[in-house]
């Protein structure tokens, strides 16, 4: 049909030969280049997802890759704090340039656009989702090899927007060793499957506390049940990260680029192999 617009909703024909699925992917800014997108998700808050996101970004940057961090947690943004950045590089008619960390990581977050970083973002879901989408369409990401998207917890508007609007190559699910984890993780995995986004594996944060005197590992949150969940979904546990006051201190002081990232080596390997 010569008059076909490609939008099946505008046509009443049930047997149209030109019928095709309409893509919901947002158009990347024409000045941007992003090769691979990895979303870091969690079923609930308080599991250290943003810490893991920043560690992955730092680890990948140390491998000589150009890295971007898109902070999709609009109501709880923390990426600028982790990297010690406070403002974007500037803007032109073509788009907005993200902040640049000391190590060259590109960061975009709503906190970089607020007059005061403590100002709350009191927006409804669709507006929040729209802002995340604009971080993809309006921001100029320069030659990014790996973009890590720091997602808000849960399975609401923003995760749905990211999965539908961004070409996500895979997700990493961050959990903690609590009884509730099996149900919460299952929700995250099932959403990813519904959106046809591959799950690369799990990272268990706050897995244990290592005694500074004797080196004994103390399971502060109880015995982990993640192996059972991972086996049920046929997915790997890529890392178990300890409770580390030094990492927390580095995060709070904008020094995440100084932390040791050896513990996430297998996660980085999985990210590199994501198709």
C-alpha positions, 0 to 999 in steps of 0.5 A: 500500500503506497499510503502505508505509514507503518503505524498499524494503529492508523489503519483498519485493515486486518490483512495488510501486506505492509503490516509491521511492528512499530519500534519503540526504540528512541533515536540516539542523539545524532552527535552520539555514539554508544556501542553497548548498553548494560542496565544494572537493576535491582528488585528492591532498594538498599542493595548497593546497586549504584555502588556496583554500577560505579564499580563496573564503570571504573573497571571498564574504564581501566581496561581502556574503554570509553565509558558512560553512566546514565543515572536513570534513578531520577528521584534518588540520583547518586552517580554524581556523588560517586564520581565527585562531579557537580555540573555538565560540560555545557550545552549547544543547540545540538544537545547537552554534554555530560559531566566528565570525571577525573578518569574520563567517564561520562556521567549524566544525572538529574542532579547535574541539572538541579540548582541544589543537589538536595532539591527533591524531584517531585514528578509523576511517573510519565514525566520521570520516564520522559526525562530518562528517555531524554538522557538518551536522545538529548545528551551527546555521548562521545564515542562510548564503548560501554554505557552503564544505566543505573536503574531505580529499583523495582519494575515500574515506569523507568525500567519499562521505559529503559527496556523499551526505548534503549537498545539494552544488550544485557542486564546485571541484577544486584541482590543482597543475601536475605530471605526476601531475595528469591521473590524479588530477584524472580520479579526482576528476571521475569520482567527482563524475560518479558522485555526480551532482554538477556540477564547476564547474571547476579551480583550479591552485594553485602555478601559478608563482612571480613573481620579486620583482625582474624579475616573470618567472614561474617554473614551479617545478613544471614546465609545466602540463598542466591545460589538456589535462585540462580540455579532455578533460572540457570543464571550465574552468580558473577560476584559476591561483594563484601561490606567494605567501609573503604568503598562506602567512604570512597563513594561518599567522597566522590572517589570511586575511581580509586577503589579496587575493582578486582571483585567485579572482574567476572561481571566485566567479562560477562559484559564484554561477551554480551551480544 
